[in-house]
Amino acid sequence: MKDTFRLVLILFLMVGMITAGAAMPVAADHQDNEVDIDTEDGEIEHSGDEAEVEDDDDDLDFESNADDDEADVEFEDLDLEQDGDDLEVEDDEDDFEFESRDGGDDVDVETDDHEIEQRDDEVEVEDEENDLDFEADEDGDRVDIETGEAEIEQDGDRLEVEDDTDGHDLDYEAEGDELDVEHDEAEIEKHGDEADVELSDLEFENDGGLDIEFDGSGGIDIDLDGDDIDVETDEREIEQRGDDLEVEDEENDLDLESDGDDHEFEADDEHDIEHRGGDADVEGEEFEFENDRNGIDFRNDATDIELDDDDFEVDTDDGIDFENDGEEVEFEDDDRDIEQDGNDVDVEVHDDDFEFENDGDETELETDDHDIEHSGENLDVEKDGDLDLESDGESIDLERDDHDDTEVEAFLDDLTRDEIIELGTETGADDYDDLADMDLDELDNNEIDMLERMLTDDDSEGSP
C-alpha cells in the first residue's frame, strides 16, 4: 500500500452518524472551524486560537490559548503552566519547583537543597546543604544572614556580627557612636566619649573619671593631655580622644579604631569589619559580606549573592545560576534552563529533551518524539514515525506514516451509507463489521484512493 496515507479534509465537511452500530472513534472531524483528530494513543483538538494535544503513550498533554498567552503542558514528571506573565514549572522527579508572578516581580524557586525567593521587595536564599539562610530587603536597609557558625544582622546603621567559627568567639555590635565588641579575651565598649576596655592584663575605663588597672609584666606608660588619653604597655595600647577610640593588642592580634560612628576592627587575620553608618564590609574566615551604595554582595565557599535594588543574582557551586533584573528572570542549573521576559518564556529540561517556548507570536513544544507549534489559528503537530498535522483554521493537512494499528472503523463516521456500501463492495467485506475491522494495511492502493476520495468529497454528508 502507500507508504504515506494523506488525508485532506475541506472546510465545513459535514460528518454524519452511522446508524448500524454505536458511535465509533473519529479519525478526523472538521466542522465549524473545529478540528478533532483521534490518534492511536491520544487526540488532537484545534479551535481557533485554542489547541490541545494528548498522547497517552508518551504521557503528554499540551493545551494552548495563543491569544491569551496561556499554556498548560504535562509531560512525564514535568508540569508547566503559563498564564500571561505568570509561569510555573514543576519537576517531581527532581523535586524542583519554579514559580514567577507578574513577569518576575515575585519569584520562588525550590530545589532539593535550595530555595530562592523574591517577593514584596524582599529576597531570601536558603541552602540547607551548606547551612545558609540569607534575607534582605532590596534597598539594603535590612539584612539577616546565617552561615555556618556566623550570623550577620544589619538594620540601617546598626550592625551585629557573631562568629564562633573555629572557636574565635567574636561578638560585634555597633550603631552610631555606640560600640560593643567581645573577642576571645578582649571586651571593648564605647558610648560617645565614654569608653571601657578590658584586655588580658589591662583594664581601661573612662566615664567622666579615669580608671586604669595593669597587672602584666613590664612597664606601663600613661600620657594625659586634657581629654586626650594614651595608655601603652609592651604589647598593648589604648588611645582616646573624645569619641575617638583606638585599641591595639599585639599578643591577641587585635586592632580597633572607632572615629565617632566610623568603626574598623581586625582580629586573628580572619576577621575584618569596616562599618560606616549604613555601609558595612565584613570578612570572616569562611565568608565575605559587603553592603554599600552599590548594593549587597555576600560570598561563602558555596554561594555568591548580589543584590542591588531589584537586580538579584545567586550563584552556587553546584551549578545554580539565578538572575532577576526586574525585567527578565533567568534560572539555570545542571538539568534545566528557564528564561522569562514578561510574556516571553523559554524552558528547557535537558534530561527529558524538553523545550517549551512562547515568544508572544508562537508557542512551541519539542520533546524527543513531538514538535508542536501553535500561532494564532495555525497549528502544526509532528510525531516521529506517526503523523504530521497542519491546520490553519480553514483546512487541514494530515499525513500518517504508520497505520499498523489503524482500522477502517475510525473513518466510517465520515461516510454516507452509500459510500460505506460502495467501499465494502470494493474491499470484499462480508458485512459492516467485517469492513470496520479491516486494517488500513489490508487495503490496496485503489481502495485507499476510494476512501480518500470519499473523505474529501464536499458532497459527503454522512448517513441519515
N, C-alpha and C positions, 0 to 999 in steps of 0.2 A: 504494500500500500504506500501511500505518500509518506515521505519522511516527516513532513510537517503538515498538520491539518490547520488550514487558515479559515477562520470564521469571521465574516464581516457582517455586523448587524446594522441595518439602516435605521435612522431616527424614526421613532413612532411605530416601530414594528409591533403589531398587536399580538399578544400572547393569549391563547385560549386554553381551556382546561379539557383534558381527555376524559370523556365520560366512562370509558371502560377501565375501571380500576381507580384507586385512590390517587391523590396528587403525588407527584414524584419529584426528585431533585431537578432543579433547573440549571442547565449548564450556562446559559447566557440569556438574560432577560433585560431588555432595554425599552422602556416606555416612559413617557412623561419626563424625559431627560434624566431618568434614573437608571443606573446600571447595577445589576446583581449577578455576579458570576460565582457559581459553585465550583470549587476545585476539589481535587481528590481529598485534601486534608483540611479545607477551610472555605473561605468565602471572601469575595471582593465586592464592596459596595461603593458606588460613586454617585453623588447627587450634588451637582453644582460645586460649591466650594468645600463640600464635606466628603471625606473619603474614609473607608475602613478596610483594612486588610487583615484577615485572620489565617493563620497556618498552624494547625494543631500539631502537625508533625515536627515543626521547628520551634514550637512553643512561642509563637509570635502573635501579637495583637497590636496593630497600628491604627490609630484614629487621628484624623487631622481636620481642622477647620481653617482653611487658608486665609479667609478674610479677617478672622479674629486672632490670628497667630496663636491658635490653640492646637496642642498635640498631646496625645497620651499613647505611650509606647510601653508595652510589656514584652520582654524578650528574655527567656530563661529566667535568671535570677535578677534581671535588671528591670527597673521601673522608672520611666521618665515622664514627667508631666510639665507642659508649658502652657501658661495662660497669659499671653501678652508678655510683660516684663517680669513675670513670676516664673521661677524654674525650680523643679525638684528632680533630683536624681538619687535613686536608691539601688544599692547592690547588696543583696542579702548574703551572697557568698562571701564577700569581703567585709561584711559589717560596715558598710560605707553609706553615708547619707550627706547629700548636698542640698541646701535649701537657700534660695535667693528670692527676696521680695523687692518689688518696686525698682527693678533694674540694678540691684546690688546695694540699695540703701540698708537693707537688713540681710545679713548672710550668716548662715550657720552650717559648719562643716564638721562631721564626725567620722573618725576612722577608728580602728582598733584601739589605738593609744592616744589619739589626739582629738581635741575639739578646738575649733576656731570660730569665734562668734563676733559679729559686728552689728550692733543694734542700738538705736537711740543715742547716737554719738558716743557710744562706749564700745570697747573691744575687750575680748578675753581670749587667752590661749592657754589650753591645758595639755600637758604632756605627762601622762601617768608613768610611762616607762622611765622618763628622766626626771621625774619629780619636780615639775614646773607648773606654776599657776601664775599667769600674768594678767592683770586687769588694769585698764587705764581709760580715761576719757580722751576724746580726740583732741581737745585743746591742750592736753598735757598738764592740767592743773592737779589732777589726782592720779596717782599710780600706786598699785599694790602688787608686789612681786614676791613670790615664794619660790626659791630654787635651792634644792638640796637642803643644807643646814643654814641657809641665809634667807633673810627677809628684808625687803626694802619697801618703805611706805613714804609717799610724798603727797602732801596736800597743800597747794600753794607754796609758801616759802618754808613750810615745816618739812623736815626730813628726818626719817628714822632708818637706821641700818643696824640689823642684828646679824652676826655671822659667827657660828660656832664651828665652822669647818676646821678640822684637824685640831680642835680644842683651843682655838685662838681667843674665843670669848670676847668678841667685840660688840659693844652696845653704844651706838652714837645717836644722839637726838639733839636737834637744833631748830630754832625758829627765831628769826630776827637776831637780836644780840644775846639771846638765851642759848646756852650751850651746856650739854651734859654728855661726857664721854667716859666709858669704862672699857679698859682693855688690859687683860692679864692683871698685873699688879698696880695699874695706874687708874686713878679716878680724877677727872677734871670737870669742874663746874664753873660756869661764868654767867652772871646775871648783870648785864650792863657793865658797871665799873667794879662790881664785886666778884671776887674770884676765890675758889677753893681747889687746891691741887694736892693730891696725895700720891706720892711715888713710893718706891720700896723703902727708902730711908730718909725721905724728905717730905715734910708737910708745909704747905703754904696756905695761909688764909688771910684775906683782906676784905672785910665787910664794913669798912669805916675805921677799923682798928687792925693793925698788922700783927700776925702771929706766925712765927716760923719755928719749926722743930726739925732738928737734924740729928740722926743717931748713926750715921755711917762713919767710915774711916776717912782719914784725910781732913782737909780743912774746908771751911765754908766762907764765902765772900758775899757780903750783903752791902749793896750800894743803894742809898736812898737819896733821891733828888726831887723834893716836892712830892708830886703824885707819881713820879717815875720810880719804879722799884726793880732792882736786879739782884737775883739770888743765884749764886753759882757754886757748884761743888766740882769734884773731879770729873764726874760723868753726867751731871745734870745741870740744867739752867732754866730759871723761870724769870720772865720779864713781863712787867705790867705797866702800861701807860694809859690811864683812864680805862676805856672799854676795849683796849687792845691787849691781848694776852698771847705770850709765846712760851711754849714748854718744849724742852729738848731732854730726852733720856737716851743717851748713847747705849747704855747697858741693855735696855729693852728695845732699842731700835725704834723709838717713838719720836715724832715731831709734830707739834700742833702750832698753828698760827691762826689767831682769831682777831680780825680787824673789824670791830663793830659787828655788822651782820654778815661779813665775809669770813668763811672758815675753810681752813685746809688742814687735813690730818693724814699722816702717813705712819704706818707701823709694819714691822716684820717683813718689809719688802713685798708684802702681799695685799695690804690694804692701802688704798689711796682715795681720799674723799676730798672733793672740791665743791663747796656749797656757797653760792652767792644768790641770795633771795630765792627766786623760783627756778634758778639754774642749778643743776646738780650733775656731778660726774663722780661715779663710784666704781672703783675697781677692787674686786676681791680675788681670791686665789682661783675661783672657778667661774667668775662672771665679770661682765662689764655692763654698766648702766650709765646712760647719759640722757639728760633732759635739758634742752635749751631752746632758743628761738627757732632752731632748725627741726625741732621735734624730738621724739623719743627714740633711742636706739638701745636695745638690750641684746647681749650675746652671752651664751654659755657654750659649753663644748658641743651641745647637740642642736641648739636653736639660735636663730638670728631673727629679731623682731624690730621692725622700723615703723614708726607711726608719726605722720605729720598731717594734722587736721584729718581729712578723710582719706588720705593716702596711707594705706596699710599693707605691709608686706611681712610674710612669715616664711622662713626657710628652715628646714630641718635636715639633719644628717642622714635621715632615712628616706630622702627623696621628695618630701613635700615642698611645694613652691606655691604660695598663695599671694595674690596681689589684687588690691581693690583701690582704684584711684578716684572713686566716686562716679566714674563714667563707665568703666569696664572692669569686670571681675574675671580673674583667671585663676584656675586651680590645676595643679599638675602633681602627680605622684608617679610611681613606677608603673601603675596599672591604667591610668586614665588621664585625659586632658579635658578640661571644661573651660569654655570661654563664653562670656555673656557681655553684650553691649546693648543695653536696652532690650528690644525685642529680638535682636540677632543672637542666635545661640549656636554653639558648636560643641558637641560632646563626643569624645572618642574613648572607647574602652578596649585596650589593646588585646587582652587575653581572649575576649569574646569576639574580636574582629567586628566591633560595633561602632558605627559612626552615624550621628544624627546632626543635621544642620538645618537651620532655619534663618535665612538672611532677609526675611521680610517679603521677598518675592517668591521664594520657593522653599518648600520643606522637603528634605531628602533624608532617607534612611538607607544605610548599607550594612548588611551583615555578610557572613560567608556565602549565603545562598540567595539573598534578596537584595534588590535595588528598587526602592520606591521613591518616586518623585511626584510631588503634588504642588501645582502652581495654579492658583485661581480655579478655573473649571477644567484644568488639564491634569490628568492622572496617568502615570506610567509605572507599571509594575512588572518587574522581571524576577523570575525564579529560575535558578540554574537547572537545566535539564528538565524543565516542566513547562513554563508558559512565559509569554510576553504580551502584556495588555497595554494598549494605548487608548485613552478616551479623552475627547475634547469637549464633552457635553452635548455634542451633536451626532457623533459617530464613534464607533468602537472598532478597533483593530486588535484581534486576539489571535495569537499563534500558540499552539500547543505542540510541544516537542515529544511528548511521551504519552501514549494512550493505552498502555498495557492494562490499566485498571479502569478505563472509561468505557461505559456501556452506552448503547444507543438509547436506553431508557432516559438518560439525562437530557436528551434533546426532544423527546416526543411531545412535551408540553407546548413546544413552539410550532407544531404542525397541525394542519387540519385533518379531519377524519379521512378525507380522500387522499391526502398526501401520505398518511400512515398506511393506508391500504396499498397505494402505489409502491411505497418503499418496501412493504412486506412482500409484495409480489416479486419485486426485483431481487430481493435477497433470498427468496425461497423460504421465508419464515412460515412455520405451521400456523401460528396464531399471534395475537398481540403480545402475549407473554414471551413467546419464543423470540420475537423481534426485539423486545425490550431488553432481554438478557444477553443479546449479542454484544461482544466487544467490538470496538471500532477496528481493532486489528483484523477482525474476521471479514470486514467489508473490502471489496476490491475497489479499484480507482473509480469505476463507473458508479458504484453505489455511494462512494464518498462524495463524488461530484453531484449526484442527485440530492443527497442530504444537504450539502452546502447550498445548492440552488434553492431548495425549499426554505431553508432558514433565512436566505437573503431576499426572498420573493416578497415585494411590498404588498402583494395581494393576499399573503398568508395571514389568516385571521384566527387560526385555532379552531378546534371543533366546537360545536354548539354545546 
